[in-house]
């Protein structure tokens, strides 16, 4: 906060995201849904979804519009320490008058969309489910399902489907499924 009592909005929101990253422990959680912000505060840990919900509620309490984002993290160098690569990831978009929607990743402390690949944006996390489905059959017939996502920069336009070739290859990030699993 400045001496005159004002605070730069982006600095405030950036500090909020970096504080969550620094002071809370990230845990992979396969359970459906999210923890409440009170649970996340009490436990001092959570998944990326939990951290996004915590930050959304905090910024809404300050009067900002905020959205839940689900997608993927592009981490070209795994040693960089980004969390969430190879799995779905969640973060926050906050509307800043004059700037529009700005993305904040409280799990990784990212401001802006560097390395964040948006798949779904919604007011509530339950509206941003990127993939769902059902299976019907005998219990003994179910064999399970493993999905792995490999996100990488495409080397050339020839590697992409025709629909993706309209943009220069340097601006396209390709996500592919390593296993041949029917949807």
N, C-alpha and C positions, 0 to 999 in steps of 0.2 A: 504494500500500500504506500502511495506517495505521501509526502508530508501534508499535502492539502486534503488528504482523505480519499482521493480518487484511486481507482485501481484499473489498470489496463485489462480489458476483458480477456483477450487471448492469453495474457500472462496468468490471470486467475485460473482460467480453464486448463491451461497447460500445467500449472502447479498442481491442480486437482488430479489430473491424469498421472503426473509423475509421482505424486504422493501415494496414490493407490498402488502404482507399480513398486515403489520402494518399500512401503510399510505393510503390504499385505503379501501373503504367500499364495502363489499360483498352484492350484492342484487340478489335475485332470479329473473330471467328474462325469461319469457316463449316465447318471440318473437324469431322467427327463426334467424339464423345467428349470427354474432358477431359484436360488435362495432369495429371501427377502433382503432388502438392504440392512435391516436390523440384524439378521442372522450373519450376513457378511461382516458387518462391523464387530459383532460379538466374537465370531470365530477368527477374525483377522486373516481369513483365507477364502478362496473360492476359485471358480473357473472363470474364463474370459466372459461368459454370459453373466455371471454374478457381478463381476467388476463393472460391466457395461450397465447393468440395471442399477447398481449403486450410484454410478456417476450420473445416469439419466435422472434419477430422483433428486440428486443434489442440485443439478443445474436447473431442473424444473422448479425446485424450491426457491431458486434465485430469480425466477421469472423468465427463463429462456425456454424456447421450444427445443425439444430434443427427440431424436429417433434412435431406435435400435437397429444396428446393421449386422447382417450375417454374411459371411463370405470366407475368403481365404487370405492367408499371409504369404506373400512371395518373399522368400528368404534366399537370395542367391548365394550367400556365404553362411552356412549353418553355424559357424563360429561367432557370428555377430550377436547371438544371444536372443534372437526373437523367439517368442513363445507362440505356438499355434500353427506352425508350418506343417503341412501334410494332413491337417484335419480342418474341419470347419472352425471358424473363428468369429468372435463377436466384438464389436466396438460401438462407438457413439457418434452421431452427427448432431451438431448444435447449430441452430440458426443464429447468425450474427448479422444484425442490420448493417447494410453496406458491404458485407462480404459474402452473404449467402450461407449455405450449409458448409460447415467446416468439420472435419473428422478428427476425433480424438480416440486413441487406443490406450485405455488405462492399463491394460495388461503389459504392453510393451513401451508405454510412454511416448507413443508416436503422435505428433500433431500434423495434420494433413493426411493425404492418402498415399504416401510413399510406401509401396509394397502391399497395400490393402486392395483386395479384389472384391468388389461388392457383388453379392448375389441377390440379397433381399434387404429391403429397407422398410421398416414399419414403426408404428407408434409403440407397439407392445411386442415383446419377444415371441409370444405365441402366434403372432401374425407373420413371423419371418422364418418359418420352418422351411429350409431349402429342399428337404427331401423327406418324403414319408411314404408309407406303403403298408400293405397287409400281406399275410401269407395264409393260405387255407390248405389244410391237408391233415393227414394223420400225424400225431405228435412224433412218432418214431421216424417219420420221413424227413423231418426238418434237419438239415445238415449244417445250418449256420450260414453266415455271410461275412466276408471280410472285404473291406473297401480301403484302398489306399489312393491318395491323390498326389500326383506329381506335378508341381507347377514349375514351369520353366519358360524362359524366353525362347521363342521360335527362331531357329537359325535362318530360315528362309521362307518366303511366301509359299513355296512348293510343299511345305510340310503341313499347311493349314487347309481346312475345308474351303471350297470356293467362296462361300458366304463371308469368310473372314479375310479374304485376300484384298478387299477393297481398301483397307488401311495399310500404311507402311508397316512392314514386319517389325520394325523397332518399337512400335507402339502397341503391339499385341502380346499379351501373356497367354500362353496356352495351358489349359488344365487337362490332364488326361488321366484316365483310370488305368492303373497298372494291371488289374485283374479283369478278365473277360466275364463280367457279371451282367446278366440280362436285367433290365429294369422292370 
